[in-house]
Amino acid sequence: MLKPASPPISGDDSVGDLLHRLVNDGKAYAQAEVAYVKTLGSEKAAQAKQPVIYGVAALLFAHAAFLAVCALIWVGLAQLMNAALAGLLTVIILGAVAGVLGYLAYGGVRKMTGAAK
């Protein structure tokens, strides 16, 4: 919290006294600003805590769904051909999808940073 304003400058104050008051007032102002920013940050962190928990849980369930799709692809292909070949084909298909998504992400990052092609 800011201290009350210093008494007004009188003609009896030396330059050293005025500089000392100026430095002290600046320190007090900076400390008050830091305390304010810390308070804002902690409030925003407290507000973001619950949505972050839900987001992480959603990512875990999305990962589980992705693994189920991978297993489904493998089982579906295994019914049509040899199980080992079906596993290899599944890895190739999912690797190709990952490559396309990675390429799209790379292009988006390059566009965002302004890098020329």
N, C-alpha and C positions, 0 to 999 in steps of 0.2 A: 504494500500500500504506500502511496506517495506521502511524503512528509508535508506538513503545511508549508506554504511559501515562506521564504526567508524574509526577514524584515527589509524594508526598502533601503536602497543604497543611500548612505549619507556622505557628506563631504569629508568625514573623518576616516573613511575606509581607505586603506592602502591598496595598491595594485595587487600585492601578494594576497591580501585578504579577499579581494574580489575574485582572483583566480582560484583560490581555495574554495570559495563558495560555489563558483561555477563548476569546478570539478566534482564537488560533492553533489550538487544538484544533477549533474549529468549522470553520475553513478546511480543515484536514486532513481532517475528516470529509466535508465537502462535496466536496472534490477526489476522495476515494476513492469517493463515491457516483457522481459524474460518470464516473469511469473505469469503474466497474462497469456503468453503464447503456450507455456506449459499447461495452463488450465484448459485452454482451447484444445490442445492436443490430447490431453487425457480424456476430455469429454467426447471428442470424436472417436477415440479408440474404444471407449466404453460403448458408444452407440454402434460401432462396427463389429463388436465382438460376436453378437448373435448371428448377424448375416454371414460372417465368415465361417462360423461353425456349420450353418446350413449349407453354405457353398462347398465346404470340404466334404460334407456328407453326400451332397449331390454328385460331386466328382467321384467319390468312391462307388456309388451306385452306377454311375455312367461307365466306370471302368469294369464293373461286374457285368453290365449289359454287353459291353464290347467283348469281353472274354466269352460270354455265352454265344455271341454271334460267331466268334472264331471257332468255337466248338461245333456250332451248328453247320458251318461251312465244311469243316473237316468230316463230320459224320455224314453229311449229304453227299460229299464226294466219295467217301469210303464205301457207300452203298453202290456207287457206279463203277468203282475201280479198286485196285489194290490199296490197302490202308496206308502203306508207306508212301505210295505215289500221291494219294489224296493229301497226306500231311505236307508233302513237298509242294504240291500245287497250292495248298492253303497258304503256306508261307510266302510263296511267290505272289499270290493275289494280294495278300495283306501288305507285303512289302511294296508292291506297286502303288497301292492306295496311300501308304505312308509317304512314298516318294513324291507323289503328286501333291499331297497336302503340304509336305515340306517345301516343295518348289513354290507353291502359292504363298506360303508364309514368308519365304525368302524374298519373293518379289514384292510383297507388301511391306516388308521392312526396308527394302531398298528404296521403294517409292516414298515411304515415310521419312527416311533420312535424306532424301534428295539425291541419292547416288545415281549417276548416269549409267545407262546400260552399256 
